[in-house]
């Protein structure tokens, strides 16, 4: 948990994950911050026309924010925009839906408020910048983000060596419940048998090998997306609300 050493005001940078209406003029802002993890704070008067920083507290935005620590919810007192990703993502449906899934996944994978997770924060910042730059397919960026987020959370999947005994691969059997591929001796009933090209793509996305990932075809990308979604759903015990939108993209 965060330690403000008795000082009620603190400052941090963060990504706006979600906003909720509160009363007639306020909003509850969910932020994923660099040093304080996921926090929720009240932004007073941001829905008024003359709000000083209402437009700065929108999903996807990276902001420098000052907050006053409260008993249940903190209160936003100052906001400066560092990266306004939202307007740049709305012009491309695939990028916007992929980004929406990233924000939701980040919130779901950080269940404890106020607990810093710097690797996850750095990953989210980099993924959003990649979406804005459009240097890679948005679906590949999302899958890479999900796989690396699972690894940060302690659920790193295996796409080459057996997830149970460690026997060197490649192996064809794949079980979500086991955390990846399985050798013939560890194979469980109901295991899938994805293409070797799909497993190579998943491994490339996890390791950041974009030269391999960018050269894959649509069929293997679709299969990798399905397996990535299944892995995330298994660990979260339910899927993301935004998945159907991403699939239509």
C-alpha positions as CSV (number, residue, x, y, z in Angstrom):
1,X,0.0,0.0,0.0
2,X,1.1,3.6,-0.6
3,X,2.8,5.5,2.2
4,X,2.5,9.3,2.1
5,X,4.3,9.7,5.4
6,X,1.5,11.6,7.0
7,X,1.3,14.1,4.1
8,X,-2.3,14.2,2.7
9,X,-1.3,15.5,-0.7
10,X,0.7,13.4,-3.2
11,X,1.6,13.5,-6.9
12,X,2.0,10.8,-9.5
13,X,1.7,10.1,-13.2
14,X,-0.9,7.6,-14.5
15,X,-3.2,6.4,-17.2
16,X,-6.9,7.0,-16.9
17,X,-8.6,3.6,-17.1
18,X,-12.2,4.4,-16.5
19,X,-14.6,7.2,-15.5
20,X,-17.9,7.0,-13.7
21,X,-20.5,9.7,-13.1
22,X,-21.0,10.9,-9.6
23,X,-23.9,13.2,-8.8
24,X,-24.6,16.0,-11.2
25,X,-21.2,17.4,-11.9
26,X,-18.5,15.0,-10.5
27,X,-16.8,11.8,-11.7
28,X,-15.0,9.0,-10.1
29,X,-11.7,8.4,-12.0
30,X,-9.9,5.1,-12.0
31,X,-6.2,5.7,-12.5
32,X,-3.4,3.2,-12.9
33,X,-0.4,5.1,-11.6
34,X,3.4,4.6,-11.7
35,X,4.1,4.7,-8.0
36,X,0.8,4.1,-6.3
37,X,-0.8,1.4,-8.5
38,X,-4.5,1.5,-9.2
39,X,-6.4,4.2,-7.4
40,X,-9.9,5.7,-7.5
41,X,-10.4,9.4,-7.0
42,X,-13.1,12.0,-7.2
43,X,-12.8,14.7,-9.8
44,X,-15.1,17.4,-8.7
45,X,-17.0,19.6,-11.2
46,X,-15.4,18.0,-14.2
47,X,-18.7,17.6,-16.0
48,X,-19.4,21.3,-15.9
49,X,-18.8,23.3,-19.0
50,X,-16.2,25.5,-17.3
51,X,-14.2,22.7,-15.7
52,X,-10.5,23.4,-15.5
53,X,-9.4,19.8,-16.3
54,X,-12.5,17.8,-17.3
55,X,-11.2,17.0,-20.7
56,X,-7.8,15.9,-19.3
57,X,-9.3,13.0,-17.4
58,X,-10.6,10.8,-20.2
59,X,-9.7,7.1,-20.8
60,X,-6.3,6.5,-22.4
61,X,-4.9,9.8,-21.3
62,X,-1.5,9.8,-19.5
63,X,-1.5,12.5,-16.9
64,X,0.5,14.1,-14.2
65,X,-2.0,14.4,-11.3
66,X,-2.0,15.8,-7.8
67,X,-4.4,14.2,-5.3
68,X,-5.7,14.8,-1.8
69,X,-5.8,11.6,0.2
70,X,-9.3,10.9,1.6
71,X,-10.8,8.2,3.8
72,X,-12.5,6.3,1.1
73,X,-11.7,8.1,-2.2
74,X,-8.9,10.5,-2.9
75,X,-9.7,13.9,-4.6
76,X,-8.0,15.2,-7.7
77,X,-6.7,18.7,-7.2
78,X,-4.5,19.3,-10.2
79,X,-4.0,17.6,-13.6
80,X,-1.6,18.1,-16.5
81,X,-1.7,16.1,-19.7
82,X,1.4,14.2,-20.7
83,X,0.0,12.1,-23.6
84,X,-3.5,12.6,-25.0
85,X,-3.9,9.1,-26.6
86,X,-7.7,9.1,-26.7
87,X,-8.3,11.4,-29.7
88,X,-5.6,9.6,-31.7
89,X,-7.1,6.2,-31.1
90,X,-10.7,7.1,-31.9
91,X,-9.9,7.5,-35.5
92,X,-9.2,3.8,-35.9
93,X,-11.7,1.3,-34.7
94,X,-9.3,-1.6,-34.3
95,X,-6.8,0.5,-32.3
96,X,-9.6,2.0,-30.1
97,X,-11.1,-1.4,-29.2
98,X,-7.7,-3.0,-28.6
99,X,-6.9,-0.1,-26.3
100,X,-10.2,-0.4,-24.5
101,X,-9.4,-4.1,-23.9
102,X,-6.0,-3.2,-22.5
103,X,-7.5,-0.7,-20.0
104,X,-10.0,-3.2,-18.8
105,X,-7.4,-6.0,-18.6
106,X,-5.1,-3.7,-16.6
107,X,-7.9,-3.0,-14.1
108,X,-8.8,-6.6,-13.7
109,X,-5.2,-7.8,-13.3
110,X,-4.5,-5.3,-10.5
111,X,-7.1,-6.2,-8.0
112,X,-5.5,-4.5,-5.0
113,X,-5.9,-0.7,-4.9
114,X,-2.8,1.2,-3.9
115,X,-0.3,-1.6,-4.7
116,X,2.4,-0.4,-7.2
117,X,3.1,-2.6,-10.2
118,X,5.7,-0.7,-12.1
119,X,6.3,-3.4,-14.8
120,X,2.6,-3.4,-15.7
121,X,2.5,0.4,-15.8
122,X,5.5,0.5,-18.1
123,X,3.9,-2.2,-20.3
124,X,0.6,-0.3,-20.6
125,X,2.4,3.0,-21.5
126,X,4.4,1.3,-24.2
127,X,1.4,-0.6,-25.6
128,X,-0.7,2.6,-25.9
129,X,2.2,4.4,-27.7
130,X,2.5,1.5,-30.1
131,X,-1.2,1.6,-30.9
132,X,-1.0,5.3,-31.5
133,X,2.0,4.9,-33.8
134,X,0.3,2.1,-35.7
135,X,3.6,0.4,-36.3
136,X,2.1,-3.1,-35.8
137,X,-1.4,-4.6,-36.2
138,X,-3.6,-3.6,-33.3
139,X,-4.7,-7.2,-32.7
140,X,-1.1,-8.3,-32.4
141,X,-0.3,-5.5,-30.0
142,X,-3.3,-6.4,-27.8
143,X,-2.3,-10.1,-27.7
144,X,1.3,-9.2,-26.9
145,X,0.0,-7.0,-24.1
146,X,-2.2,-9.7,-22.6
147,X,0.5,-12.4,-22.7
148,X,3.1,-10.1,-21.1
149,X,0.6,-8.9,-18.5
150,X,-0.1,-12.5,-17.6
151,X,3.6,-13.1,-17.2
152,X,4.0,-10.0,-14.9
153,X,1.1,-11.4,-12.8
154,X,3.0,-14.7,-12.4
155,X,1.1,-16.7,-15.0
156,X,3.7,-16.8,-17.8
157,X,2.4,-19.3,-20.5
158,X,4.7,-21.7,-22.3
159,X,4.6,-22.1,-26.0
160,X,7.6,-24.3,-26.7
161,X,8.7,-26.4,-23.7
162,X,6.2,-28.5,-21.7
163,X,4.4,-26.4,-19.2
164,X,4.3,-29.2,-16.7
165,X,7.6,-31.2,-16.9
166,X,9.7,-28.8,-18.9
167,X,10.5,-31.2,-21.7
168,X,12.0,-29.4,-24.6
169,X,9.6,-28.7,-27.4
170,X,8.1,-28.0,-29.8
171,X,4.9,-29.8,-28.6
172,X,1.5,-29.7,-30.3
173,X,-0.9,-30.3,-27.3
174,X,-2.1,-27.1,-25.7
175,X,-4.1,-26.8,-22.5
176,X,-5.2,-23.5,-21.0
177,X,-5.6,-25.0,-17.5
178,X,-2.0,-26.2,-17.7
179,X,-0.6,-22.8,-18.8
180,X,0.5,-23.7,-22.3
181,X,1.8,-26.6,-24.4
182,X,2.2,-30.1,-23.1
183,X,4.4,-33.1,-24.1
184,X,2.8,-36.4,-25.0
185,X,3.3,-37.7,-21.5
186,X,1.7,-34.7,-19.8
187,X,-1.1,-34.2,-22.3
188,X,-4.6,-33.9,-20.7
189,X,-7.9,-34.9,-22.3
190,X,-9.5,-32.0,-24.2
191,X,-6.2,-30.4,-25.2
192,X,-6.2,-28.3,-28.3
193,X,-3.8,-28.9,-31.2
194,X,-2.9,-25.4,-32.6
195,X,-0.7,-25.1,-35.6
196,X,3.0,-24.9,-34.9
197,X,3.0,-21.5,-36.7
198,X,0.4,-20.3,-34.1
199,X,2.6,-21.4,-31.2
200,X,5.6,-19.6,-32.8
201,X,3.5,-16.5,-33.1
202,X,2.4,-16.6,-29.5
203,X,6.0,-17.1,-28.4
204,X,7.1,-14.2,-30.6
205,X,4.5,-11.9,-29.0
206,X,5.5,-12.9,-25.5
207,X,9.2,-12.3,-26.2
208,X,8.8,-9.1,-28.3
209,X,10.0,-10.7,-31.6
210,X,8.0,-8.4,-33.9
211,X,9.9,-9.4,-37.1
212,X,8.4,-12.8,-36.7
213,X,4.9,-11.6,-35.5
214,X,4.5,-9.1,-38.3
215,X,5.1,-11.8,-40.9
216,X,2.3,-14.1,-39.9
217,X,-0.9,-14.7,-41.7
218,X,-4.5,-14.1,-40.7
219,X,-5.4,-17.7,-39.9
220,X,-2.6,-18.0,-37.3
221,X,-3.3,-14.6,-35.9
222,X,-7.0,-15.6,-35.3
223,X,-6.0,-18.8,-33.6
224,X,-3.4,-17.0,-31.4
225,X,-6.1,-14.4,-30.4
226,X,-8.4,-17.2,-29.4
227,X,-5.8,-18.9,-27.2
228,X,-4.7,-15.6,-25.7
229,X,-8.3,-14.8,-24.8
230,X,-8.8,-18.3,-23.3
231,X,-5.7,-17.9,-21.1
232,X,-6.8,-14.6,-19.8
233,X,-10.4,-15.8,-19.2
234,X,-9.1,-18.8,-17.3
235,X,-7.0,-16.8,-14.9
236,X,-9.6,-14.0,-14.4
237,X,-12.4,-16.6,-14.2
238,X,-14.4,-14.6,-16.7
239,X,-13.8,-12.8,-19.9
240,X,-13.4,-9.1,-20.7
241,X,-16.6,-7.2,-21.5
242,X,-14.7,-5.6,-24.4
243,X,-13.7,-8.9,-26.1
244,X,-16.8,-8.9,-28.4
245,X,-15.9,-5.5,-29.8
246,X,-12.3,-6.5,-30.4
247,X,-13.5,-9.6,-32.3
248,X,-15.7,-7.5,-34.6
249,X,-12.7,-5.3,-35.4
